[in-house]
Amino acid sequence: MLLRFSVENYRSFRDRVELSMVPSRVRTHSGHVIPPGNPKDIGALKAAVIYGANASGKSNLIKAMHFARLMIVQGSPQGKNLNYDPFLLDKDCSQKPSRFEFEIKCGKNNYAYGFMADSKFIQEEWLYKIDKKGESPVFVRTSEHSISFPALKFKSKDDEQFLSFTAKATPGHRLFLFECQDRNVTKALDYIKPLTEVNDWFHHRLNIVFPDSKYNGLEMAVHSDDTVSSLLASILRSFDTGINDLSLKQVDLIKDVYDIPDHIKQDIMATLEAGEASLVSTPDSTRYQILKNQNGEISTFKLMTSHKNHQGESVDFDINQESDGSQRILDIAPGLLELFSQDKVYVIDEIDRSLHSEITMAILSQFLSLTTGRHSQLIVTTHESNLLDVSLIRRDEIWFAQKSSAGVSSLYSLEEYQSRPDKDIRKDYLIGRFGGVPVIKDGLNNLVKGINND
């Protein structure tokens, strides 16, 4: 679970801001709180809904999470600058590193992991275990090659030397946490749980979805698991998409597939190993699964949707024949299924993109009602003001992003405002009481006047 995320000097965030999933003293919707494991631990909120005008910074918050996760999961290539993206409207910020920190819960353990980086190097990196006694450092990186393990207990001197060697061999442009995974340290020293648990959380628990993200496991789910395919189809039917089922239609990669260039087909066939699959999505949203069996034979499948005609017969549709909203649900639905069945954290930017307001509300309400007992979380950005309903979500689950006249984004919770619990939050938001709404100027009006006067 995510407890807190903070970022500083990244894109529109000059100063440090923090998104907190730690519940306040709000008494409503107690089921929205994942209870602590013991009386001295803390619980976590199941959801956060982030509002803000266009360019307010809410998407930059998600991009900050995404950038940090990519650094941890994929690393950074040798010989290239890091994707350093500091606040540009203050010259001093270009001389300072960006800072990212996650506070997370993995099973019974709480950790704080973060790093500071500029365009060339990781300036600092740290991992702390947090318990009722306080914070204990797992490792601390204070410069390019200075990584220490003040509180780690090793089973042998060889293990200590192995981890120290990995630390010294970690390039200045890579995170030590990534290096531990890349060099199989987490497997060789699996008793050092902070390294294995935190790496696992970023690799397998945290999922970030942007408006143009494609869920690349959808084809595999349909191909390999009839139960999963059936559940996904059920979700699509429940949102009134008209889609009755999902299927894979076998096609000939060379003769039937016209929307993948020949040179890409050849590359895929040449690089696929026996028993592997490649998933390809074309610009018009058509999606293919390309498999190579143990004999080196290629099979290609196109993802299709199925609708019922008025005689009750199934009619297949290409994905690109579906509406933008249905395609958006196709990419969100597998994540919802994971949230309902596993302990995952899904962060979805612009969840309401191409969706009717009733569907957006249904996604959030069904998540909150159907995940009781699960340690799953849903964090979204949105413009959908109908979600601002205290009968649906808690006040401490509502956040606002706002940009100042100096171009600095801030982030704050509705809990920072004093108002009656039964007050119409949506109305107050739309009139600008909480910020986070665009200030529409009369530039177009003046432009039209000027054109007419000419």
C-alpha positions as CSV (number, residue, x, y, z in Angstrom):
1,M,0.0,0.0,0.0
2,L,1.0,3.6,-0.6
3,L,1.1,5.7,2.6
4,R,2.7,8.9,1.2
5,F,4.3,10.2,-1.9
6,S,6.3,13.4,-2.1
7,V,8.1,15.3,-4.9
8,E,10.2,18.4,-5.1
9,N,11.7,20.4,-8.0
10,Y,10.1,18.4,-10.7
11,R,8.2,20.0,-13.6
12,S,5.6,22.4,-12.1
13,F,6.5,21.4,-8.5
14,R,9.1,23.8,-7.2
15,D,8.5,23.2,-3.5
16,R,7.9,19.8,-1.9
17,V,4.4,18.6,-2.0
18,E,2.9,15.4,-0.5
19,L,0.0,13.2,-1.3
20,S,-1.0,11.4,1.9
21,M,-3.0,8.2,2.0
22,V,-3.0,8.3,5.8
23,P,-6.5,8.8,7.1
24,S,-7.4,11.8,9.1
25,R,-10.0,11.9,12.0
26,V,-12.9,11.8,9.5
27,R,-15.5,9.4,10.9
28,T,-17.6,8.8,7.8
29,H,-17.0,5.8,5.4
30,S,-14.9,3.8,7.9
31,G,-14.8,1.0,5.3
32,H,-12.6,3.2,3.1
33,V,-9.8,2.8,5.6
34,I,-7.5,-0.3,5.4
35,P,-7.0,-1.0,9.1
36,P,-3.5,-1.2,10.6
37,G,-2.0,-4.5,11.4
38,N,-1.6,-3.6,15.1
39,P,-2.6,-0.8,17.4
40,K,0.7,1.0,17.1
41,D,0.7,0.9,13.3
42,I,-1.3,3.2,10.9
43,G,-4.0,2.5,8.4
44,A,-4.3,3.7,4.9
45,L,-7.0,5.1,2.7
46,K,-8.3,3.1,-0.2
47,A,-8.8,6.0,-2.6
48,A,-7.7,9.5,-3.5
49,V,-9.4,11.7,-6.1
50,I,-7.3,14.6,-7.3
51,Y,-8.9,17.7,-9.0
52,G,-7.4,20.6,-10.7
53,A,-7.7,22.9,-13.7
54,N,-5.8,22.1,-16.9
55,A,-2.1,22.6,-16.4
56,S,-2.6,22.8,-12.6
57,G,-0.1,20.1,-11.9
58,K,-2.2,17.0,-11.2
59,S,-0.9,15.1,-14.1
60,N,2.7,16.2,-13.2
61,L,2.2,14.4,-9.9
62,I,1.4,11.2,-11.7
63,K,4.3,11.7,-14.1
64,A,6.6,12.2,-11.0
65,M,5.5,8.8,-9.7
66,H,5.9,7.3,-13.1
67,F,9.4,8.7,-13.6
68,A,10.6,7.4,-10.2
69,R,9.1,4.0,-10.8
70,L,10.8,3.7,-14.2
71,M,14.2,4.6,-12.6
72,I,13.6,1.8,-10.0
73,V,12.2,-0.9,-12.4
74,Q,14.0,-0.2,-15.7
75,G,17.1,1.8,-14.6
76,S,18.7,4.3,-16.9
77,P,20.9,3.6,-20.0
78,Q,24.6,4.1,-19.9
79,G,26.0,7.1,-21.7
80,K,22.7,9.1,-21.7
81,N,21.6,11.9,-19.4
82,L,18.9,11.2,-16.9
83,N,15.4,12.5,-17.7
84,Y,16.0,15.5,-15.4
85,D,13.0,17.8,-15.6
86,P,13.3,20.5,-12.9
87,F,11.1,23.5,-12.3
88,L,12.0,25.9,-15.1
89,L,10.6,29.2,-13.8
90,D,13.3,29.6,-11.1
91,K,16.9,29.7,-12.3
92,D,18.1,28.3,-8.9
93,C,16.1,25.1,-9.4
94,S,18.2,24.1,-12.5
95,Q,21.2,23.8,-10.1
96,K,19.3,21.6,-7.7
97,P,18.3,17.9,-7.9
98,S,14.8,16.6,-8.1
99,R,13.6,14.7,-5.1
100,F,11.1,11.8,-4.9
101,E,10.1,9.7,-1.9
102,F,7.6,6.9,-1.3
103,E,6.4,5.7,2.1
104,I,4.9,2.3,1.6
105,K,3.5,-0.7,3.5
106,C,4.7,-4.2,2.4
107,G,2.9,-6.9,4.4
108,K,3.6,-6.0,8.0
109,N,6.5,-3.7,7.3
110,N,6.6,0.0,6.5
111,Y,9.4,1.6,4.5
112,A,10.5,5.0,3.3
113,Y,12.4,4.9,0.0
114,G,13.5,7.9,-2.0
115,F,16.2,9.5,-4.1
116,M,17.5,12.8,-5.4
117,A,18.9,13.1,-9.0
118,D,19.9,15.7,-11.5
119,S,20.7,15.2,-15.2
120,K,23.9,13.3,-14.6
121,F,23.9,11.5,-11.2
122,I,21.9,10.1,-8.4
123,Q,22.9,12.6,-5.7
124,E,21.3,10.8,-2.8
125,E,19.3,7.6,-2.2
126,W,17.9,6.0,1.0
127,L,15.8,3.2,2.3
128,Y,14.5,3.2,5.9
129,K,12.4,0.6,7.7
130,I,9.8,2.3,9.9
131,D,8.4,0.7,13.0
132,K,7.1,1.6,16.4
133,K,10.7,2.2,17.6
134,G,11.4,4.7,14.9
135,E,13.3,4.7,11.6
136,S,16.3,2.3,11.0
137,P,18.4,2.8,7.8
138,V,18.6,-0.2,5.5
139,F,21.0,1.7,3.2
140,V,22.0,5.3,2.7
141,R,23.7,6.7,-0.4
142,T,25.3,10.1,0.1
143,S,27.3,10.5,-3.1
144,E,28.0,8.6,-6.4
145,H,29.9,5.7,-4.8
146,S,29.2,6.1,-1.0
147,I,26.5,3.6,0.0
148,S,26.4,2.4,3.6
149,F,24.3,-0.2,5.5
150,P,24.2,1.1,9.1
151,A,21.6,-1.2,10.5
152,L,21.7,-4.4,8.3
153,K,22.6,-7.7,9.9
154,F,24.3,-10.1,7.5
155,K,24.5,-13.9,7.9
156,S,28.1,-14.0,6.8
157,K,31.0,-11.8,6.0
158,D,30.8,-13.0,2.4
159,D,27.2,-11.6,2.1
160,E,28.3,-8.3,3.5
161,Q,31.2,-8.1,1.0
162,F,28.8,-9.1,-1.9
163,L,26.4,-6.3,-1.1
164,S,29.3,-3.8,-0.6
165,F,30.8,-4.8,-3.9
166,T,27.4,-4.3,-5.6
167,A,27.2,-0.8,-3.9
168,K,30.7,0.1,-5.2
169,A,29.9,-1.2,-8.7
170,T,26.6,0.8,-9.0
171,P,27.1,3.5,-11.7
172,G,26.5,7.0,-10.7
173,H,23.5,7.3,-13.0
174,R,21.7,4.2,-11.6
175,L,19.8,3.6,-8.4
176,F,21.2,1.1,-6.0
177,L,17.8,-0.4,-5.6
178,F,17.6,-1.1,-9.3
179,E,21.2,-2.5,-9.3
180,C,20.2,-5.0,-6.5
181,Q,17.4,-6.4,-8.7
182,D,19.5,-6.3,-11.9
183,R,22.4,-8.2,-10.3
184,N,20.1,-10.7,-8.6
185,V,21.1,-9.5,-5.1
186,T,17.5,-9.7,-4.0
187,K,17.5,-13.4,-4.8
188,A,21.0,-14.2,-3.5
189,L,20.3,-12.3,-0.2
190,D,16.6,-12.9,0.0
191,Y,16.7,-12.8,3.8
192,I,17.3,-9.1,3.6
193,K,13.6,-8.5,3.3
194,P,13.6,-4.7,2.8
195,L,15.4,-5.0,-0.5
196,T,13.2,-7.8,-1.8
197,E,9.9,-6.4,-0.4
198,V,10.4,-2.9,-1.7
199,N,11.6,-4.0,-5.1
200,D,8.6,-6.3,-5.4
201,W,6.2,-3.5,-4.5
202,F,7.5,-1.3,-7.3
203,H,7.6,-4.1,-9.8
204,H,4.3,-5.9,-9.0
205,R,2.1,-3.7,-6.8
206,L,2.3,-0.2,-8.2
207,N,0.6,0.4,-11.6
208,I,0.3,3.7,-13.4
209,V,-2.2,4.3,-16.2
210,F,-2.1,7.3,-18.5
211,P,-4.9,8.4,-20.9
212,D,-3.0,6.7,-23.8
213,S,-1.9,3.6,-21.9
214,K,-2.7,0.3,-23.3
215,Y,-3.1,-2.7,-21.1
216,N,-0.7,-5.1,-22.8
217,G,-1.8,-8.1,-20.8
218,L,-5.3,-8.1,-22.1
219,E,-4.6,-10.4,-25.0
220,M,-2.7,-12.8,-22.8
221,A,-5.6,-12.9,-20.3
222,V,-8.1,-13.7,-23.1
223,H,-5.8,-16.4,-24.6
224,S,-4.8,-18.2,-21.5
225,D,-7.6,-18.0,-18.9
226,D,-11.2,-18.5,-19.7
227,T,-12.2,-17.3,-16.2
228,V,-10.3,-14.0,-16.5
229,S,-11.8,-13.5,-20.0
230,S,-15.3,-14.1,-18.7
231,L,-14.8,-11.7,-15.8
232,L,-13.4,-9.0,-18.1
233,A,-16.5,-9.4,-20.4
234,S,-18.7,-9.2,-17.3
235,I,-17.1,-5.8,-16.4
236,L,-17.6,-4.5,-20.0
237,R,-21.3,-5.6,-19.9
238,S,-21.9,-4.0,-16.6
239,F,-20.8,-0.6,-18.0
240,D,-23.3,-0.9,-20.8
241,T,-20.7,-0.8,-23.6
242,G,-22.7,-3.2,-25.8
243,I,-19.7,-5.6,-25.7
244,N,-20.8,-9.1,-24.8
245,D,-17.5,-10.9,-25.0
246,L,-13.8,-10.8,-25.9
247,S,-12.1,-13.2,-28.2
248,L,-8.9,-13.8,-30.2
249,K,-9.2,-14.3,-34.0
250,Q,-6.4,-16.2,-35.6
251,V,-4.9,-14.4,-38.6
252,D,-1.9,-14.8,-41.0
253,L,0.7,-12.3,-39.9
254,I,2.0,-11.9,-43.5
255,K,-1.2,-12.1,-45.6
256,D,-3.9,-10.7,-43.3
257,V,-2.1,-8.0,-41.1
258,Y,-1.8,-4.8,-43.2
259,D,-1.4,-2.3,-40.3
260,I,2.0,-3.5,-39.2
261,P,4.9,-2.5,-41.5
262,D,6.7,-5.5,-43.1
263,H,10.1,-4.6,-41.5
264,I,8.5,-4.6,-38.0
265,K,6.9,-8.0,-38.7
266,Q,10.3,-9.3,-39.7
267,D,11.9,-7.9,-36.6
268,I,9.3,-9.5,-34.4
269,M,9.7,-12.9,-36.0
270,A,13.5,-12.7,-35.9
271,T,13.7,-11.6,-32.2
272,L,11.0,-13.8,-30.7
273,E,12.4,-16.7,-28.7
274,A,10.6,-20.1,-28.8
275,G,7.7,-20.1,-26.3
276,E,7.6,-16.3,-26.2
277,A,4.8,-13.9,-27.2
278,S,4.8,-10.3,-28.5
279,L,1.9,-7.9,-28.1
280,V,1.5,-5.2,-30.7
281,S,-0.9,-2.3,-30.7
282,T,-1.3,-0.3,-34.0
283,P,-2.0,3.5,-34.2
284,D,-5.7,2.7,-34.9
285,S,-5.9,0.7,-31.7
286,T,-6.0,-2.8,-33.4
287,R,-4.2,-5.2,-31.1
288,Y,-2.4,-8.4,-31.9
289,Q,-0.7,-11.2,-30.0
290,I,2.1,-12.9,-31.9
291,L,3.4,-16.3,-30.6
292,K,6.3,-18.5,-31.5
293,N,5.9,-22.1,-30.4
294,Q,8.8,-24.5,-29.5
295,N,9.1,-25.5,-33.1
296,G,9.6,-21.9,-34.2
297,E,6.2,-21.6,-35.8
298,I,4.5,-18.2,-35.7
299,S,0.8,-17.8,-34.8
300,T,-0.9,-14.4,-34.8
301,F,-4.2,-13.5,-33.1
302,K,-6.2,-10.3,-33.3
303,L,-8.2,-9.1,-30.3
304,M,-11.9,-8.9,-31.1
305,T,-15.0,-7.8,-29.3
306,S,-18.4,-9.5,-29.7
307,H,-21.9,-8.0,-29.8
308,K,-25.3,-9.6,-30.0
309,N,-27.5,-8.7,-33.0
310,H,-31.3,-8.6,-32.7
311,Q,-31.5,-12.3,-33.5
312,G,-29.2,-13.0,-30.5
313,E,-26.3,-14.0,-32.7
314,S,-22.7,-13.0,-31.9
315,V,-21.1,-10.5,-34.3
316,D,-17.3,-9.8,-34.1
317,F,-16.0,-6.2,-34.1
318,D,-12.4,-5.0,-34.5
319,I,-11.3,-3.0,-31.5
320,N,-11.0,0.2,-33.6
321,Q,-14.8,-0.1,-34.3
322,E,-15.5,0.5,-30.7
323,S,-16.1,3.9,-29.3
324,D,-13.3,5.8,-27.5
325,G,-15.1,5.3,-24.2
326,S,-15.4,1.5,-24.7
327,Q,-11.7,1.3,-25.7
328,R,-10.9,3.3,-22.5
329,I,-12.9,0.8,-20.4
330,L,-11.0,-2.1,-22.2
331,D,-7.8,-0.6,-20.9
332,I,-9.1,0.1,-17.4
333,A,-11.1,-3.1,-16.8
334,P,-8.1,-5.5,-16.3
335,G,-6.8,-3.1,-13.6
336,L,-10.2,-3.1,-11.9
337,L,-10.2,-6.9,-12.0
338,E,-6.7,-6.9,-10.3
339,L,-7.9,-4.4,-7.7
340,F,-10.9,-6.6,-6.8
341,S,-8.8,-9.8,-6.5
342,Q,-5.3,-8.7,-5.5
343,D,-3.5,-6.2,-3.3
344,K,-2.6,-3.6,-5.9
345,V,-2.2,0.1,-6.2
346,Y,-3.6,1.6,-9.4
347,V,-2.9,5.3,-10.2
348,I,-5.0,6.4,-13.2
349,D,-4.5,9.8,-14.8
350,E,-7.7,11.4,-16.2
351,I,-9.9,8.4,-15.3
352,D,-12.9,10.3,-16.8
353,R,-11.2,10.6,-20.3
354,S,-13.9,9.6,-22.9
355,L,-16.2,8.1,-20.1
356,H,-19.7,9.1,-19.2
357,S,-19.9,10.6,-15.7
358,E,-22.1,7.7,-14.5
359,I,-19.4,5.2,-15.5
360,T,-16.7,7.2,-13.8
361,M,-18.8,7.3,-10.6
362,A,-19.6,3.6,-10.9
363,I,-15.9,2.7,-11.2
364,L,-15.1,4.5,-8.0
365,S,-18.2,3.4,-6.0
366,Q,-17.8,-0.2,-7.1
367,F,-14.1,-0.3,-6.2
368,L,-14.8,1.1,-2.8
369,S,-17.7,-1.3,-2.1
370,L,-16.3,-4.5,-3.6
371,T,-12.8,-4.4,-2.2
372,T,-13.6,-4.7,1.5
373,G,-10.8,-6.7,3.2
374,R,-8.4,-6.1,0.3
375,H,-5.3,-4.0,0.6
376,S,-5.9,-2.4,-2.8
377,Q,-5.9,1.3,-3.6
378,L,-7.2,3.5,-6.4
379,I,-5.7,7.0,-7.0
380,V,-7.1,9.1,-9.8
381,T,-7.0,12.5,-11.3
382,T,-10.2,13.8,-12.8
383,H,-12.4,16.8,-13.8
384,E,-15.6,14.9,-12.9
385,S,-17.2,17.1,-10.3
386,N,-20.0,14.6,-9.6
387,L,-17.5,12.6,-7.5
388,L,-17.4,15.5,-5.1
389,D,-20.1,13.8,-2.9
390,V,-19.4,13.1,0.7
391,S,-22.0,10.3,0.5
392,L,-19.6,8.6,-1.9
393,I,-16.1,9.5,-0.6
394,R,-14.4,10.9,2.5
395,R,-13.2,14.4,2.8
396,D,-9.6,13.2,3.3
397,E,-9.8,11.3,0.0
398,I,-10.4,14.6,-2.0
399,W,-7.3,16.5,-3.2
400,F,-6.8,19.7,-5.2
401,A,-3.9,20.8,-7.4
402,Q,-3.5,24.4,-8.1
403,K,-0.9,26.6,-9.9
404,S,0.1,30.0,-8.7
405,S,0.7,33.1,-10.8
406,A,4.4,32.2,-10.5
407,G,3.8,28.8,-12.2
408,V,4.3,26.9,-9.0
409,S,1.9,23.9,-8.4
410,S,0.7,23.1,-4.9
411,L,-1.3,20.1,-3.6
412,Y,-3.7,20.2,-0.7
413,S,-6.5,18.1,0.8
414,L,-10.2,19.2,1.3
415,E,-9.5,18.5,5.0
416,E,-7.5,21.7,5.1
417,Y,-10.8,23.6,4.7
418,Q,-13.2,24.0,7.5
419,S,-16.8,23.4,6.4
420,R,-19.9,21.6,7.6
421,P,-19.8,17.8,6.8
422,D,-23.1,18.1,5.0
423,K,-22.2,21.1,2.9
424,D,-22.5,20.9,-0.9
425,I,-18.8,20.4,-1.8
426,R,-19.4,20.2,-5.5
427,K,-21.1,23.6,-5.6
428,D,-18.3,25.2,-3.5
429,Y,-15.7,23.6,-5.8
430,L,-17.3,24.9,-9.0
431,I,-17.5,28.5,-7.7
432,G,-13.8,28.2,-6.8
433,R,-13.9,28.1,-3.0
434,F,-11.2,25.3,-2.9
435,G,-9.2,26.4,-5.9
436,G,-8.4,23.9,-8.6
437,V,-10.7,25.4,-11.2
438,P,-9.6,27.4,-14.3
439,V,-9.9,31.1,-14.3
440,I,-11.4,32.0,-17.6
441,K,-10.3,35.3,-19.0
442,D,-11.9,37.5,-21.6
443,G,-9.2,37.1,-24.2
444,L,-11.4,35.5,-26.8
445,N,-14.1,38.2,-26.3
446,N,-11.5,40.9,-26.9
447,L,-10.1,39.0,-29.9
448,V,-13.6,38.8,-31.5
449,K,-14.2,42.5,-30.8
450,G,-10.9,43.4,-32.4
451,I,-11.7,41.2,-35.5
452,N,-15.1,42.8,-35.8
453,N,-13.7,46.3,-35.5
454,D,-11.3,45.6,-38.3
